[in-house]
Amino acid sequence: MRKLLFAFLLCFPLFLQAQRITAEEYIETYKDIAMREMREHRIPASITLAQGLLESGCGNSELAREAKNHFGIKCHKEWMGKTYTMDDDEKNECFRVYKNAEESFVDHSLFLTGRNRYAALFDLEITDYEGWAKGLKAAGYATNPKYAELLIARINQYDLTRYDREALGLIDENEPLEEPEPQLAETPFEDFGLLYNPDVKSAFEIVDMTETERFIYLNNGVRFIYAKEGETPKSIAKELGIATRQIADYNYISNPKDFVFLSGDVVYVVPLKNKCKHPSSFTVEETMTLRDVALRFAVKVEKLQKYNDNVGKVVKPGTVVKLKR
């Protein structure tokens, strides 16, 4: 099965073209179809929706837009319908084309129920979404080694099991959604030589995922990713579909042509904020640059200069830096 085609920011339209579908909109649009398929074919609606979110990037991927293919199903020898060719695991691979998204959902059910390698999944409890997620990966649905983990994360984040319960008649459709628990990254703010400040309660919240399967984190309401060893502003910008200058400006990189990120470096992908929600100030414990402070708290350097009477670029230990007015 094809690699995941995540829409950047997993459907959030912050730095690609406007009017992209959000995860919530995708779920609201297709939940009834997923529940119907669950009742007819015993495939958990939570699994169907999670796969749709991941495989189609909430309907924003090229394959979903051009071929109405929401589950990355390739042609295979039995397919007699229209086809769409694009690069995936290999170049010029053949994918199925559908008349509409609903037809894709139906074929997804038939694809799983009609192949022996997925037969063991139907021996599981229909509410065992974790077993289904792991079983899909074990059966080879996707090449991503974290496929099960990614499905489970989406199910938990968007409380998709409520649609399993609703399809089974265990809850009413008007029952309020559960508030999802924020997911926190295990990696600290070790980039830029800094330690993570536990007072910044919103830091490291996972909010979305890129097309290339990187988690999107949140610090002070600002989205960022972790860089891989050897990446550059240009390579990251190209991957995200934005300009190199944007990556350079957001991260105060004066010479992006010669700049190389280290593994684990924070890379902001939207502009920093004008102030920090919490804390209101920071006591420097070691010699830092004002850029270091800005990147640690996701506050613009020029605002820090304004709040701190144009403090110099290098900040001495013991200096209290105001992060807002």
Salt bridges, closest charged atoms under 4 A:
ASP32 OD1 - LYS31 NZ 3.39
GLU37 OE2 - ARG36 NH2 3.05
GLU37 OE1 - HIS41 NE2 3.59
GLU40 OE1 - HIS41 NE2 3.91
GLU55 OE1 - ARG2 NH1 2.49
GLU66 OE2 - ARG65 NH1 3.74
GLU78 OE2 - ARG96 NH2 2.92
GLU78 OE2 - ARG115 NH2 2.42
ASP87 OD2 - LYS91 NZ 3.15
ASP88 OD2 - LYS74 NZ 3.79
ASP89 OD2 - LYS74 NZ 3.48
GLU93 OE1 - LYS74 NZ 2.78
GLU102 OE2 - ARG36 NH1 2.64
ASP107 OD2 - ARG96 NH1 2.76
ASP208 OD2 - ARG223 NH1 3.25
GLU231 OE2 - ARG214 NH2 2.30
GLU239 OE1 - ARG214 NH2 2.90
ASP249 OD1 - ARG245 NH1 3.24
